[in-house]
Amino acid sequence: MGREENLVTLVRDRLRLHRGTPSRRLAGALADLATTGLLAPGSRLPSERELAQAVGLSRGTVAAAFNVLCEEGLCERRHGSGTYLLGAPTFSGLLQAGAAPADLSTSVVPDPSHLRMPALDPADLLRAPSGHGYDALGDPRLRAMLGGDVLVTGGAQQGIDLAVRVLVRPGDRVLVGDPTYGGALSVLRRAGAHAAAVDLTSPGAVAGAIDRYRPAAVFAMGVENPTGAVPDLRHLPELAREHDVVLVEDRTLAAVVHEGAPPEPLAALHPEGTITVGSLSKVLWGGLRVGWLEAPEPLLARLVEAKLDADLATSAVSQRLAADLLELNPPGPWLAEIRRRRDRFAAALAARLPAWSWTLPAGGLSLWVRLPGVDTDRFAELAREHGVAVAPGSLFSPDGRHRDRLRLSFALPPDLLDRAVTALAAAWEPA
């Protein structure tokens, strides 16, 4: 099968996963192929006439789809040559791009050096209640420390993935904030679902979106990533209960609050219809790959089945080590240190890059920074040439918006943050 025939087959297969006007469905199908790597950056798309004939749509529909892709920054038209796919960034690409001297792109605990280490006994780490280590729900000791009736997962990312597997079918809508966590958008995209952006802090906007989209779920965050805001979402449980919609609350950053108290879990107000996602990645270390899900029956039983299908069990060694680390490491000292790094980084940026703007975040590990008049997809490439990895804003929008924004992590050690600011200032000069 030739390249053109293969592309047509892929597009036809993806078209059925999208809703909306024909042009929106086609744009969504092509965007899926681009973001999953099935269409390589730099590829020339078929002409409007060729693609229209191949997939049974009008030429005007194809032209409108190409316009959408160009507006979202995925494609560009070259006069006399055709429409080409741009090298748009992907969320998974943040971890695949290779090392940079200063990596501000991944909002993670940079290393485990802040942790007090337990005395390690390999024989103890290898003990598991089942003997064989395939404990479906997870290690009982760790589960008790995390709240009891939980399912231990391979990090919060797997938790989100399992929730989507259980709740969402191809073509379904899921309400999300905009911006929101790019990893959740990637999961929804791969599931063939459509992430519908809505202002989750507005009861009227949420109620209207539920009436319009009839969503399979609402994805919300206790502390938002990338903005670090701590939103008031107390209306969501009532609306979800009224419309029989499941809430998925990602509380990965809920303990990382710099101003005020951590937000109350939404499950407290809607226990029968909320899946809560948790993780130790932001208070201990992401390399443990230990997270958890909390949900009512029968949702929890369905999540356990999906987990068993995915990987049989989370590493028993990681779980036992995580339990030891939790006993030795209360979050207070790390939170105080990360707050100091936030303030130092923000002050350095303000001094060296006064044209940039942001709101000092109440939580999280990152600044959500606006760069006036600059396409941050392209600035991210320039910054990497200067030794700094950054996350462009388009990764955190279901529609590729926020192309004037960067998510910049302030979790690195202070000396690396200082070097990163110097490099960003150098990259900004010719931008």
DAUR-V495278 format. One record per residue. N is the residue number from 1. RES is the residue in one small letter. PSI is psi in whole degrees, 0 to 359 (NA if undefined). Layout:
N&RES&PSI  N&RES&PSI
This chain:
1&m&131  2&g&171  3&r&314  4&e&317  5&e&320  6&n&318  7&l&316  8&v&317  9&t&316  10&l&319  11&v&314  12&r&321  13&d&323  14&r&334  15&l&322  16&r&346  17&l&352  18&h&150  19&r&175  20&g&195  21&t&158  22&p&321  23&s&321  24&r&321  25&r&317  26&l&318  27&a&318  28&g&320  29&a&314  30&l&323  31&a&321  32&d&313  33&l&325  34&a&313  35&t&339  36&t&0  37&g&2  38&l&339  39&l&121  40&a&145  41&p&138  42&g&352  43&s&141  44&r&127  45&l&154  46&p&159  47&s&162  48&e&317  49&r&315  50&e&314  51&l&322  52&a&314  53&q&321  54&a&322  55&v&4  56&g&34  57&l&165  58&s&158  59&r&324  60&g&324  61&t&316  62&v&317  63&a&319  64&a&322  65&a&317  66&f&323  67&n&318  68&v&315  69&l&322  70&c&320  71&e&326  72&e&1  73&g&13  74&l&336  75&c&165  76&e&145  77&r&133  78&r&118  79&h&126  80&g&0  81&s&323  82&g&195  83&t&129  84&y&145  85&l&130  86&l&163  87&g&66  88&a&140  89&p&154  90&t&158  91&f&317  92&s&335  93&g&340  94&l&325  95&l&348  96&q&353  97&a&349  98&g&164  99&a&146  100&a&148  101&p&324  102&a&113  103&d&102  104&l&6  105&s&331  106&t&122  107&s&77  108&v&162  109&v&121  110&p&332  111&d&169  112&p&18  113&s&341  114&h&354  115&l&141  116&r&129  117&m&138  118&p&162  119&a&116  120&l&127  121&d&104  122&p&322  123&a&321  124&d&321  125&l&331  126&l&0  127&r&138  128&a&148  129&p&323  130&s&346  131&g&308  132&h&346  133&g&356  134&y&70  135&d&111  136&a&314  137&l&338  138&g&177  139&d&126  140&p&321  141&r&314  142&l&318  143&r&320  144&a&322  145&m&333  146&l&357  147&g&356  148&g&270  149&d&69  150&v&162  151&l&118  152&v&135  153&t&170  154&g&64  155&g&169  156&a&329  157&q&318  158&q&325  159&g&315  160&i&317  161&d&316  162&l&319  163&a&317  164&v&319  165&r&321  166&v&323  167&l&332  168&v&141  169&r&159  170&p&133  171&g&347  172&d&157  173&r&143  174&v&127  175&l&134  176&v&160  177&g&170  178&d&105  179&p&166  180&t&179  181&y&122  182&g&331  183&g&324  184&a&320  185&l&321  186&s&318  187&v&314  188&l&319  189&r&316  190&r&330  191&a&357  192&g&17  193&a&164  194&h&123  195&a&115  196&a&117  197&a&136  198&v&152  199&d&99  200&l&345  201&t&352  202&s&112  203&p&320  204&g&318  205&a&320  206&v&315  207&a&318  208&g&320  209&a&323  210&i&316  211&d&321  212&r&315  213&y&341  214&r&61  215&p&155  216&a&337  217&a&167  218&v&126  219&f&122  220&a&164  221&m&133  222&g&314  223&v&124  224&e&143  225&n&113  226&p&355  227&t&336  228&g&7  229&a&153  230&v&89  231&p&154  232&d&107  233&l&24  234&r&342  235&h&338  236&l&314  237&p&319  238&e&316  239&l&320  240&a&319  241&r&318  242&e&323  243&h&7  244&d&51  245&v&138  246&v&135  247&l&138  248&v&109  249&e&120  250&d&111  251&r&28  252&t&322  253&l&6  254&a&332  255&a&348  256&v&74  257&v&128  258&h&332  259&e&122  260&g&190  261&a&154  262&p&147  263&p&146  264&e&143  265&p&141  266&l&333  267&a&336  268&a&333  269&l&346  270&h&63  271&p&331  272&e&355  273&g&29  274&t&131  275&i&123  276&t&130  277&v&128  278&g&167  279&s&152  280&l&3  281&s&328  282&k&347  283&v&337  284&l&274  285&w&136  286&g&333  287&g&345  288&l&330  289&r&54  290&v&118  291&g&190  292&w&162  293&l&141  294&e&131  295&a&158  296&p&159  297&e&146  298&p&6  299&l&319  300&l&320  301&a&321  302&r&323  303&l&321  304&v&317  305&e&316  306&a&322  307&k&315  308&l&322  309&d&327  310&a&311  311&d&9  312&l&315  313&a&154  314&t&148  315&s&123  316&a&324  317&v&313  318&s&321  319&q&317  320&r&321  321&l&319  322&a&319  323&a&317  324&d&316  325&l&322  326&l&320  327&e&326  328&l&346  329&n&84  330&p&150  331&p&343  332&g&308  333&p&319  334&w&319  335&l&321  336&a&320  337&e&317  338&i&330  339&r&320  340&r&318  341&r&322  342&r&310  343&d&320  344&r&315  345&f&315  346&a&320  347&a&319  348&a&318  349&l&316  350&a&324  351&a&320  352&r&334  353&l&68  354&p&342  355&a&340  356&w&152  357&s&155  358&w&166  359&t&127  360&l&122  361&p&143  362&a&345  363&g&180  364&g&191  365&l&13  366&s&157  367&l&143  368&w&99  369&v&138  370&r&130  371&l&110  372&p&130  373&g&22  374&v&137  375&d&110  376&t&341  377&d&316  378&r&326  379&f&327  380&a&322  381&e&319  382&l&319  383&a&320  384&r&325  385&e&336  386&h&7  387&g&14  388&v&127  389&a&130  390&v&161  391&a&113  392&p&151  393&g&334  394&s&338  395&l&345  396&f&19  397&s&137  398&p&342  399&d&16  400&g&22  401&r&190  402&h&37  403&r&4  404&d&16  405&r&152  406&l&143  407&r&121  408&l&115  409&s&140  410&f&23  411&a&346  412&l&160  413&p&152  414&p&320  415&d&324  416&l&323  417&l&318  418&d&316  419&r&324  420&a&318  421&v&319  422&t&317  423&a&321  424&l&322  425&a&321  426&a&321  427&a&328  428&w&330  429&e&310  430&p&354  431&a&NA
